Amino acid sequence: MEQDVQFLEYVVKALVDNPDAVKVSRTVDEMGVLITLDVHKDDMGKIIGRSGNTAKAIRTLLRVVGMKNDARVNLKINEPVGGMRSAGSSVSVDDAMAELKNDE
């Protein structure tokens, strides 16, 4: 398993109440590494944090881990089924956070 995935799993599982529901996938393309994170719907608030600060911190640390391995690492946090939006919605938590930033 790659270091960035191991790091993310370790950090996220330490923060959530449902560590068995944490799923991490990793893809590599010309843009770099994309790590996708899925957590239990009840744990989303813990991962996003107040004003998105926890998610920002996790992303920053992942970028540092990536730089150590000469890789550009990005994190996508998937909205869990039964989350804040309807099940048919394709808007990710990342998009919602961007909307919040634009509204400030």
FENJO-V370400 format. One record per residue. N is the residue number from 1. RES is the residue in one small letter. PSI is psi in degrees with one decimal (999 if undefined). OMEGA is omega in whole degrees, 0 to 359 (* if undefined). D_LAST is the distance of its C-alpha to the last C-alpha in whole Angstrom. Layout:
# FENJO-V370400
N_RES_PSI_OMEGA_D_LAST ; N_RES_PSI_OMEGA_D_LAST
This chain:
# FENJO-V370400
1_m_142.5_182_39 ; 2_e_152.5_181_37 ; 3_q_-39.4_182_35 ; 4_d_-38.6_178_32 ; 5_v_-43.8_178_32 ; 6_q_-44.2_180_34 ; 7_f_-48.2_181_32 ; 8_l_-45.3_179_29 ; 9_e_-43.8_181_31 ; 10_y_-49.2_182_32 ; 11_v_-49.6_184_29 ; 12_v_-44.2_180_27 ; 13_k_-28.6_177_31 ; 14_a_-22.5_184_31 ; 15_l_-26.4_190_27 ; 16_v_163.3_176_28 ; 17_d_-17.0_182_30 ; 18_n_69.6_184_32 ; 19_p_-25.6_180_33 ; 20_d_-19.2_181_35 ; 21_a_-5.2_181_32 ; 22_v_125.9_177_31 ; 23_k_131.7_182_31 ; 24_v_130.7_174_31 ; 25_s_152.2_186_32 ; 26_r_129.3_174_32 ; 27_t_150.4_179_32 ; 28_v_132.5_174_33 ; 29_d_-166.7_183_33 ; 30_e_-19.8_179_33 ; 31_m_-15.0_181_29 ; 32_g_-148.3_183_30 ; 33_v_131.5_174_30 ; 34_l_120.4_177_27 ; 35_i_127.9_181_27 ; 36_t_132.0_184_26 ; 37_l_130.9_173_26 ; 38_d_132.2_176_27 ; 39_v_166.2_177_27 ; 40_h_144.1_184_28 ; 41_k_-32.0_180_25 ; 42_d_-15.3_182_26 ; 43_d_-2.0_183_25 ; 44_m_-42.0_181_21 ; 45_g_-36.1_180_20 ; 46_k_-35.5_182_22 ; 47_i_-38.9_180_21 ; 48_i_-46.3_180_17 ; 49_g_170.7_179_17 ; 50_r_126.3_182_14 ; 51_s_22.5_178_11 ; 52_g_13.1_185_13 ; 53_n_-36.8_179_15 ; 54_t_-44.4_179_18 ; 55_a_-40.7_178_18 ; 56_k_-42.7_180_17 ; 57_a_-43.1_179_20 ; 58_i_-43.5_179_22 ; 59_r_-42.7_179_21 ; 60_t_-46.4_180_21 ; 61_l_-38.4_178_25 ; 62_l_-37.7_178_26 ; 63_r_-38.4_178_25 ; 64_v_-44.4_177_28 ; 65_v_-41.6_179_30 ; 66_g_-43.7_180_30 ; 67_m_-36.8_178_31 ; 68_k_-30.6_181_34 ; 69_n_19.3_180_35 ; 70_d_44.4_179_34 ; 71_a_144.4_174_32 ; 72_r_116.5_185_28 ; 73_v_129.8_175_27 ; 74_n_149.4_181_24 ; 75_l_129.3_173_23 ; 76_k_126.2_178_22 ; 77_i_114.6_181_21 ; 78_n_141.4_174_23 ; 79_e_124.2_180_22 ; 80_p_154.1_175_25 ; 81_v_133.3_182_27 ; 82_g_13.5_178_27 ; 83_g_-154.1_185_23 ; 84_m_-32.3_183_20 ; 85_r_167.5_180_21 ; 86_s_157.2_184_24 ; 87_a_-27.5_181_27 ; 88_g_-5.7_183_27 ; 89_s_139.3_178_23 ; 90_s_10.9_179_23 ; 91_v_126.1_181_19 ; 92_s_166.8_176_19 ; 93_v_-35.4_179_17 ; 94_d_-42.4_178_16 ; 95_d_-41.3_179_15 ; 96_a_-40.3_179_13 ; 97_m_-39.1_178_11 ; 98_a_-39.9_177_10 ; 99_e_-43.2_179_9 ; 100_l_-42.1_179_7 ; 101_k_-41.2_181_5 ; 102_n_-28.5_181_6 ; 103_d_-19.5_184_4 ; 104_e_999_*_0
